[in-house]
Amino acid sequence: AFVEAKALHVRATALAEAAARPRLLVLALVFLADVELASGDRAAARSALVRAREIVVDEPVAAFAVRSLEDAEGRIGRAAARSA
């Protein structure tokens, strides 16, 4: 189940990136991080959140996407996410 979920979220992330939609890309990365965390891969979850945080810093992103990112960072630890 995690393998299929991860594959779908990786694809969604790629599509959001190809469409140059920062808000969608941040959300896709947050959802990917949740799948990675649920499967036990904390490092991959942190990596996805670090990438999402970089987008939020560089691009105007809807408040909803920023809140989703902050919630996800809280789930795995903001300091850990930023040090990945």
Steps between C-alpha positions, in 0.01 A plus 500: 500500500784743583675423174192593296430807712859616466495448123182707467638780715832503314304534175280776643812684613654471153180625335475799737864583431454470123196727516703759694234523772682576827192457721421161351864396520521590869182303572621204294829498692315519833283203403808312377669569834199356681521182292874474562450553874222241513726247327774567754738696278556811713796616292293503181218680683744764622643539151156563349423760767833675453425529129150632576644756745744621232208560264306692765802722564553570128144516362169659598291211628145496638467514878328160500806337345731671750283379792502147359879512482529634854271223628711238323821650636347475846430130445864417433664788678580831336864500609549152360337599171720805456817306576432230240 
